[in-house]
Amino acid sequence: MNRSAMAREVAEIPQRAGQLLSSDNSIAPAVARIAAFQPRFAVVCGRGSSGHVGTHLRYLIETRLSLITSESAPSVFTVYGMKQDMRGVLFIVISQSGQSPDLLRSAEVARECGALTLAIVNDAASPVAKACELVVDIAAGPERAVAATKTVVLSALAGALLIARLADDRELSAGLQRLPERLHRALGCDWSPWAGAVAHTRASFVAGRGYALGPAREIALKITEVLRAPSLGFSTAELRHGPRAAVTQETPVLVLRQQDETAAATDDLIRDLRESGSSVYAVGSNGSLPWIGDDHPALDPLAMLLPAYAAIERAAVAQGFDPDRPPHLSKVTQTL
């Protein structure tokens, strides 16, 4: 039986990650230019999966560079037609195709308003890349499935590599060098029990905090997109507020746990959910799903994407869905 494009692309991630991390072709010039620019503020811009990469990057920028960072709202530029003073701002656009009109216009306006613009893309010749002063090409190769997987992980790794170099963070750099092998091992983790439960429920949740928030939101999107089942991604802190009322035994919760300052609060949430009878699937130390052990806390949540993607793809096939062609969606989303 032929595997789906999604399954093949997930399987490519470890090798592609190794290739990206061994190349300085676009990272080094970007690092030098940003360092000389000395930004006073950063803005990340992306939609959907690329927006989730931006959330992960925001945590890296704020914790490793101590630089206040905001997530852009493209409609401010494209719908409301506003322009702002962006002198001294590093504006980072994340886009798989580099063709979305709203991201293109956002990059153009940001540059016009004085920002240093950087594109993290899978096509260095795309319109978004051409609109920016700096380009980091993730070189993920063609992605056929509508649901982005390898471009998501590669974009996040490119952002992490950029920050590691800018911050001269040796621990993060070392963690990145270990990551391709860890990604390969993560593919061997079978999360089918969780994905099977999600596929047969009316709704589900995914939770993570800090570096895990972007990946949590990304997994929730993939459940909704590929399994066609409503899912929401929350911070573990936010889940304790209003969303907690909707969590029951019939709404599975996947909790991503990395070993850092957020771990104790995440453990408390997992314990509380279990004691209340909720259906909880935890990943990380002492988790209920298979895992490869703790490493760098900023990178472990990215590795957790691979077994989630693989399990979602298998569950979709089991349901009779085509994981490569979710209904009503296309590879390039034309929003403005």
KEMI-149285 format. One record per residue (C-alpha): residue number from 0; x, y, z. Coordinates in Angstrom, 2 decimals, decimal comma, m for minus. Example, Ala and Ser with C-alpha at 12.3 -4.5 7.8 and 13.67 -1.06 7.14 Angstrom:
<pts>
PT   k      xx      yy      zz
PT   0   12,30   m4,50    7,80
PT   1   13,67   m1,06    7,14
</pts>
This chain:
<pts>
PT   k      xx      yy      zz
PT   0    0,00    0,00    0,00
PT   1    1,34    3,43   m0,94
PT   2    1,99    5,78    1,94
PT   3    0,46    9,22    1,90
PT   4    2,55   12,28    1,03
PT   5    2,04   13,43    4,62
PT   6    3,57   10,21    5,98
PT   7    6,52   10,45    3,59
PT   8    7,13   14,08    4,46
PT   9    7,07   13,44    8,20
PT  10    9,61   10,65    7,67
PT  11   11,91   13,10    5,82
PT  12   12,16   15,53    8,73
PT  13   15,22   14,09   10,54
PT  14   17,36   14,03    7,39
PT  15   16,24   17,48    6,27
PT  16   16,93   18,81    9,77
PT  17   20,48   17,50    9,62
PT  18   21,05   19,19    6,29
PT  19   19,69   22,52    7,52
PT  20   21,71   22,49   10,72
PT  21   24,94   21,74    8,86
PT  22   24,55   24,69    6,47
PT  23   25,37   28,35    7,11
PT  24   24,40   29,56    3,66
PT  25   21,60   31,87    4,76
PT  26   21,85   31,87    8,55
PT  27   25,28   33,48    8,89
PT  28   24,53   36,60    6,78
PT  29   21,23   37,10    8,62
PT  30   22,94   36,82   12,02
PT  31   25,59   39,37   11,04
PT  32   23,04   41,87    9,71
PT  33   20,70   41,56   12,71
PT  34   23,58   41,92   15,16
PT  35   24,69   45,12   13,42
PT  36   21,11   46,42   13,34
PT  37   20,69   45,99   17,12
PT  38   16,88   45,79   17,15
PT  39   14,98   47,31   20,05
PT  40   11,88   45,20   19,43
PT  41   10,87   42,16   17,37
PT  42    7,67   41,21   15,56
PT  43    6,85   37,75   14,20
PT  44    4,31   37,39   11,40
PT  45    2,67   34,20   10,13
PT  46   m0,67   32,46    9,83
PT  47   m1,77   28,94   10,73
PT  48    1,16   26,57   11,18
PT  49    3,61   29,36   10,41
PT  50    2,00   31,40   13,17
PT  51    2,63   28,53   15,58
PT  52    6,29   28,55   14,55
PT  53    6,22   32,27   15,31
PT  54    4,91   31,58   18,82
PT  55    7,82   29,21   19,47
PT  56   10,25   31,76   18,04
PT  57    8,76   34,50   20,20
PT  58    9,62   32,55   23,36
PT  59   13,17   32,00   22,10
PT  60   13,68   35,68   21,28
PT  61   12,33   36,87   24,61
PT  62   14,15   34,30   26,76
PT  63   17,46   34,15   24,87
PT  64   17,81   37,71   23,55
PT  65   15,76   39,55   26,22
PT  66   14,04   41,35   23,38
PT  67   10,33   42,25   23,69
PT  68    8,46   40,46   20,91
PT  69    4,96   40,79   19,48
PT  70    2,95   38,61   17,13
PT  71    1,74   40,66   14,16
PT  72   m1,87   41,00   13,05
PT  73   m1,63   41,19    9,22
PT  74   m5,12   42,70    8,90
PT  75   m3,81   45,88   10,54
PT  76   m1,86   46,42    7,31
PT  77   m4,04   44,68    4,73
PT  78   m7,59   45,52    5,86
PT  79   m7,23   48,62    8,01
PT  80   m4,41   50,07    5,90
PT  81   m2,42   51,29    8,88
PT  82    1,27   52,15    8,91
PT  83    3,37   52,35   12,06
PT  84    6,78   53,57   13,12
PT  85    8,93   50,44   12,81
PT  86   12,35   51,96   13,06
PT  87   14,54   49,66   15,12
PT  88   12,13   46,72   14,72
PT  89   13,16   43,26   13,51
PT  90   10,16   42,00   11,51
PT  91   10,24   38,24   10,88
PT  92    7,82   36,74    8,35
PT  93    7,35   32,97    8,43
PT  94    5,73   31,41    5,37
PT  95    5,95   27,96    3,81
PT  96    5,19   29,06    0,25
PT  97    6,10   32,73    0,54
PT  98    3,03   33,52   m1,57
PT  99    0,26   34,53    0,84
PT 100   m0,89   38,05   m0,10
PT 101   m1,40   39,17    3,50
PT 102    2,09   38,14    4,55
PT 103    3,57   39,75    1,45
PT 104    1,81   43,04    2,15
PT 105    2,82   42,91    5,82
PT 106    6,47   42,50    4,85
PT 107    6,27   45,33    2,34
PT 108    4,67   47,75    4,79
PT 109    7,06   46,81    7,60
PT 110   10,04   47,50    5,37
PT 111    8,56   50,78    4,15
PT 112    8,09   51,82    7,79
PT 113   11,72   51,24    8,74
PT 114   11,86   47,64   10,00
PT 115   14,64   45,21    9,19
PT 116   12,69   42,43    7,47
PT 117   13,59   38,74    7,51
PT 118   11,75   35,93    5,71
PT 119   11,91   32,31    6,89
PT 120   10,62   30,46    3,84
PT 121   10,85   27,27    1,81
PT 122   11,23   29,19   m1,45
PT 123   13,96   31,82   m1,59
PT 124   12,56   33,10   m4,91
PT 125    9,02   33,63   m3,57
PT 126    7,32   37,04   m3,42
PT 127    7,63   37,25    0,39
PT 128   11,33   36,43    0,23
PT 129   11,88   39,08   m2,44
PT 130   10,07   41,66   m0,33
PT 131   12,42   41,15    2,63
PT 132   15,99   42,29    3,09
PT 133   17,10   39,01    4,66
PT 134   16,07   35,46    3,76
PT 135   16,57   32,19    5,59
PT 136   15,82   29,31    3,22
PT 137   14,77   26,22    5,18
PT 138   15,42   23,99    2,13
PT 139   12,75   21,46    3,11
PT 140   12,15   20,40   m0,47
PT 141    8,71   20,11   m2,10
PT 142    5,80   19,53    0,28
PT 143    2,86   17,85   m1,45
PT 144    0,42   17,32    1,39
PT 145   m1,85   20,26    2,15
PT 146   m1,15   19,81    5,86
PT 147    2,31   21,24    6,48
PT 148    4,65   19,09    8,56
PT 149    8,29   19,15    7,52
PT 150    8,15   22,85    6,65
PT 151    6,80   23,56   10,14
PT 152    9,60   21,73   11,92
PT 153   12,29   23,06    9,59
PT 154   11,04   26,64    9,98
PT 155   11,15   26,27   13,76
PT 156   14,67   24,83   13,61
PT 157   15,81   27,70   11,39
PT 158   14,45   30,18   13,93
PT 159   16,13   28,33   16,80
PT 160   19,42   28,22   14,94
PT 161   19,19   31,94   14,24
PT 162   18,61   32,74   17,91
PT 163   21,32   30,36   19,10
PT 164   23,84   32,18   16,92
PT 165   22,62   35,66   17,87
PT 166   22,70   34,83   21,58
PT 167   25,93   32,81   21,34
PT 168   23,98   30,18   23,27
PT 169   26,20   27,12   23,41
PT 170   23,66   24,91   25,16
PT 171   20,99   25,64   22,55
PT 172   23,54   25,13   19,76
PT 173   24,58   21,78   21,23
PT 174   20,93   20,77   21,59
PT 175   20,33   21,58   17,94
PT 176   23,21   19,35   16,89
PT 177   21,67   16,45   18,82
PT 178   18,24   17,10   17,39
PT 179   18,33   15,21   14,05
PT 180   19,07   11,94   15,85
PT 181   16,38   12,69   18,44
PT 182   13,89   13,44   15,67
PT 183   14,68   10,06   14,13
PT 184   14,08    8,35   17,48
PT 185   10,89   10,33   18,05
PT 186    9,44    8,83   14,88
PT 187    9,54    5,47   16,65
PT 188    7,19    6,67   19,40
PT 189    3,70    5,30   18,78
PT 190    0,99    7,68   19,97
PT 191   m1,82    5,73   18,30
PT 192   m3,84    5,29   21,54
PT 193   m4,13    9,07   21,86
PT 194   m4,88    9,70   18,16
PT 195   m7,46    6,90   18,14
PT 196   m9,23    8,48   21,09
PT 197   m9,16   11,90   19,46
PT 198  m10,59   10,52   16,21
PT 199  m13,66    9,19   17,99
PT 200  m14,58   12,11   20,20
PT 201  m16,55   15,30   19,69
PT 202  m13,64   17,56   20,70
PT 203  m10,16   17,48   22,21
PT 204   m7,53   19,72   23,74
PT 205   m3,76   20,06   23,48
PT 206   m1,84   21,95   26,16
PT 207    1,71   23,15   26,62
PT 208    3,44   26,10   28,21
PT 209    6,38   28,27   27,22
PT 210    8,30   26,61   24,41
PT 211    5,52   23,99   24,09
PT 212    2,69   26,44   23,45
PT 213    3,34   26,83   19,70
PT 214    3,67   23,06   19,16
PT 215    0,50   22,46   21,22
PT 216   m1,46   24,82   19,01
PT 217    0,09   23,21   15,93
PT 218   m0,97   19,70   16,96
PT 219   m4,50   20,95   17,65
PT 220   m4,63   22,46   14,17
PT 221   m3,48   19,19   12,58
PT 222   m6,19   17,27   14,43
PT 223   m8,80   19,69   13,12
PT 224   m7,34   19,78    9,61
PT 225   m6,49   16,12    8,98
PT 226   m8,83   14,24   11,33
PT 227  m11,64   16,78   10,79
PT 228  m12,28   16,79   14,54
PT 229  m12,47   20,05   16,54
PT 230   m9,43   20,58   18,74
PT 231   m8,10   23,57   20,67
PT 232   m4,55   24,32   21,78
PT 233   m4,03   26,20   25,04
PT 234   m1,34   27,20   27,46
PT 235   m1,48   24,87   30,45
PT 236   m2,02   28,02   32,52
PT 237   m4,94   29,17   30,34
PT 238   m6,52   25,71   30,41
PT 239   m7,07   26,18   34,14
PT 240   m9,32   29,16   33,43
PT 241  m12,45   29,10   31,24
PT 242  m11,53   26,11   29,03
PT 243  m11,25   23,85   32,07
PT 244  m15,04   23,75   32,33
PT 245  m15,26   21,94   28,98
PT 246  m12,70   19,23   29,82
PT 247  m14,36   15,89   30,57
PT 248  m13,66   12,20   30,18
PT 249  m15,07   12,52   26,64
PT 250  m12,62   15,29   25,61
PT 251   m9,05   13,89   25,52
PT 252   m6,26   16,23   26,59
PT 253   m2,71   15,86   25,24
PT 254   m0,24   17,63   27,53
PT 255    3,28   18,42   26,30
PT 256    5,83   18,66   29,13
PT 257    9,41   19,89   28,82
PT 258   11,89   19,80   31,72
PT 259   12,23   23,48   32,61
PT 260   10,67   26,10   34,87
PT 261    7,19   25,23   33,57
PT 262    7,42   21,54   34,54
PT 263    6,07   21,75   38,09
PT 264    2,92   23,62   37,07
PT 265    2,40   21,24   34,14
PT 266    2,72   18,26   36,48
PT 267    0,12   19,83   38,77
PT 268   m2,31   20,20   35,87
PT 269   m1,79   16,60   34,76
PT 270   m2,43   15,36   38,29
PT 271   m5,54   17,49   38,71
PT 272   m6,99   16,37   35,38
PT 273   m6,40   12,73   36,22
PT 274   m7,94   13,07   39,68
PT 275  m11,06   14,60   38,14
PT 276  m11,47   11,65   35,78
PT 277  m10,45   13,48   32,60
PT 278   m8,86   11,58   29,72
PT 279   m5,23   12,72   29,85
PT 280   m2,30   11,75   27,62
PT 281    0,97   13,22   28,89
PT 282    4,28   13,41   27,04
PT 283    7,64   13,92   28,72
PT 284    9,08   12,65   31,98
PT 285    6,72   10,11   33,57
PT 286    4,27   10,61   30,71
PT 287    1,72    8,05   29,61
PT 288    2,79    8,09   25,94
PT 289    6,13    6,73   24,67
PT 290    8,92    9,30   24,67
PT 291   12,68    9,46   24,08
PT 292   13,62   11,24   27,31
PT 293   14,32   14,86   28,16
PT 294   16,92   16,98   26,37
PT 295   16,93   20,72   25,66
PT 296   13,59   22,17   26,85
PT 297   13,31   24,62   23,95
PT 298   13,67   21,83   21,41
PT 299   11,88   18,85   22,93
PT 300    8,41   20,23   22,04
PT 301    9,50   20,40   18,39
PT 302   10,51   16,74   18,47
PT 303    7,10   15,94   19,95
PT 304    5,51   17,13   16,73
PT 305    6,76   14,09   14,81
PT 306    4,96   11,29   16,71
PT 307    1,86   13,52   16,85
PT 308    1,91   14,09   13,09
PT 309    2,50   10,38   12,41
PT 310   m0,30    9,27   14,73
PT 311   m2,75   11,78   13,25
PT 312   m1,94   10,60    9,72
PT 313   m2,50    6,94   10,64
PT 314   m5,76    7,73   12,42
PT 315   m6,99    9,67    9,38
PT 316   m6,26    6,76    7,05
PT 317   m8,04    4,41    9,46
PT 318  m11,07    6,71    9,32
PT 319  m11,07    6,58    5,52
PT 320   m9,89   10,19    5,15
PT 321   m7,24   11,37    2,71
PT 322   m4,61   13,05    4,93
PT 323   m3,10   14,81    1,91
PT 324   m6,28   16,58    0,82
PT 325   m8,43   17,92    3,64
PT 326  m11,71   19,31    2,30
PT 327  m12,04   23,00    1,41
PT 328   m8,29   23,65    1,83
PT 329   m5,41   24,35   m0,55
PT 330   m1,65   24,48   m0,15
PT 331   m1,48   28,26   m0,54
PT 332   m4,18   30,13    1,35
PT 333   m5,12   33,38   m0,39
PT 334   m6,04   35,67    2,50
PT 335   m5,69   39,44    2,60
</pts>
